[in-house]
């Protein structure tokens, strides 16, 4: 079957400031009024809220918690729609309505006219949260800066201590929209319904933790304006998992599919090598060869029988170099350890191999840069070491430094985390916001490195292999969670879930 690949970039991610600036321009140029945008957004938020109430079997009762800006107006607008659908709704107003924005006042009045109750609060004891009632957070929007104080801080603390499910409108109150940083208190939402495009604050620093499930709603801004907003990066286009897998002719053989060479494992640490090898096999590599230190034969007993194994020493690496002529991609580092031999091995392979490299785990500790085709797969601590950053810095500053490093050394960086960000020289950043908390366990990174290396060996160029591999890895983790739970799943479960992801392919 023919393959018709699609772009790896999906929906773009923008700063909250740029989004607000474009919305103001669009209103000024007559694209719509503020109220028209708001009412369309409210309809989308209402639909998500109703669906959530039904799916979670919640009471048909909702509490709005409203500030004095247009985020409060959004909440009242959604409240009007809920009332029209026979759902009991009451609102807590944290600031006197006479100090609120015009739209907030107008929609508060309309909300009251339709039967909604508004309680203007003066102290925290007046804020009542009956069990099981759904809460809509409309206190602060994406334009918030600084630290929440006073009554709002107390309200947020009470919300976070309660078991009540919370829907945040556009962004959880207290999260800074341009960065995701939380300087004090912020609403810990079960879901966030964002308006228009994803903002940086939904995905980075503390924002990704506080946002919960992310749901998009259209608010009616014309594509002309959407397309002109400066992009921070893009969410991965999930169609690539079906459309962009390596194409195989009917006449292929194991070597034309692609050979992976792993230089991995060390005495006492065979697991990383085994997991990486198995992930490479399960991701379609035609041949997988594992090169390991001597005297590991017994430790590698659990290695899949399809993996061909060779031992080597730093002084006798002949077998590695004999295989280079028919090797399509090399993974070096998984479980390799940090002995004095490792930098020597890395340097020789880096200098003499002509195929692309994936540098992972312990090899990253010794990587000093260069300008040859390579993918680096660091988590946050490894990336800071790579960039020689010792102090605490924000995720966004770390990404900025990683972009500079990628340009200088001509490498692709897979910054592993929640979410994962793929950084390539002079290319848009691609963000993979999938996966789950069950993937915070040993061996998950080795599986990712094996998947990426396999895709490289099958002919994918560096950036696409990194993005496709990280996406497949995340989706396989989500699939494994369905059957094993986030508490019980292990890296082997993720690898065994890979076939379920590949079955989606149109091939």
Steps between C-alpha positions, in 0.01 A plus 500: 500500500626848418602731780407866499692656790360802682677788680622418850370833632144523626329783687739781586578614852521873569568741782195635680619853430515448124157336502348793691663752266360324195154475653502875566607566141233268360229677702629839386492387137144371529555125507250482788413681822641397836156375598462292183835333565401440862162347422647260245769396748236458771303262279809280458583507872139416583512194273820374664354560847177311422694209353726485808203509739337213314816290464589537869139460616513827694213693654322736262620789711781745425679774693667788317793675668540838331756777496445848366642465149382335182585156638217563746281608210582168329386313810171691521441443128546124546277521808220649289513201264500257791192668648324479164560123516339459844824472695514670838771767495623743764792740484749636751620847405838581655497874428214753503325488163522878467880458470472229233545532124202604292455153351522342844227732633278443197520121515458499878173691456385264226595204721283639783212570262500129402477386859862475608602598853806719559671523839738792535764374741685689769658213695591138439240363742231614253637267231306174521590188297234229522644154423485384138423841353688591183702825523582736214810711565450845347721705730805582288586461132814450296605863542565462874846586629641475850375337818145439621430662838216567743155347470574345160799316646277360776236396247760318288637323806150387596431379147822301493422337834154396385411185300274705271586467130618827346487629143734793437390745232794565263767444769498414872492817706846585632691346207688758290386455140829593335713258699297254710682622810305505827645751743258429785167317492322368191188297436575129459246432224363165388462640150574826324297618203726733307367754254653505152861386507705329768710743699854441621367511857286192443804286426810614689632556849219439752222571249486149355451355848220741599310490169380139518333374181522756221199564274485752214206719401472728200398858578447611141815692412559485125785284373659812353581620852576159647763437231678829573557439872868439567558137589705363790478150352241242401322205654587183309263402222372159614429398140872430461459178698286365216629693199875539559621154594795375291385366163600145405512348154370146456853384416671621819737290710623547854800709400313720255240566773782623721758377749526649847826472695476548875806574711335456834500325832768445762557242775216534747290706256377270224138614515543827310666321208232228490215753507656720230564196279147369543348844430707528180374159386140582584531827307584328174879473477606220263806404706607591850855435618598563861865570578575461869798463734636147553378264771138617468367193324322372810355843585366536146324165512163679479590676176256420214636211287464720190780727628851412384754561775872584482740576781772764477758682709625854458824357354323252274208665324552317171154344493333839539692647210456192282124554521505871420485453123154342522372682807239770444482649850689464828374537855770560757462551872209300644634342820858554382614629839750776571831321508812660352451287188166658405632837370761314293234276345272795432779703339604218264147417393412867458804559280492183290132417446337654194140410582282702740545457875263506792686602815317405817546445870856469624653603166333842539705551815818500288369665184703810415336601175593486137332552165389158375150351467380408847193496721547568871234376743552675836257540787515832688799413720699366206415804290622736772824303520535509122445877493722555806214655698537462875238744632122457497351650185157484341407242238478775240850629568631143483329453164648827372850383593431160345402670174833680494686175571310316224593770247868502592539121500241420230326245721137422578411509869213299645441676830318227690235598748136590541463611229791392280644765269696425182750770405674506162723764340302769317176302524184558708493331837257209518330417829367155592249549786399133515609221734415467868637486854547124480792564266706641787679170552831340411564395143250731330780714355681191369181396320473847346861492380445158341187618317669812364809308387283245322319774306835656405624163374188469286579822319335780693702820524608617845226747592213287374641185664524685831146641480342180370687288754407719796136505391479122452669454839248729673198338335628152585532615861139617496394168348692308769329706769159377379585141587763532773413831678745782560612337826579154366626567145869451423716565197450146372123564495554806285713301254236225483241770420691620192327254263163651600627841388642371172175316421350843431727536197330499160779276363 
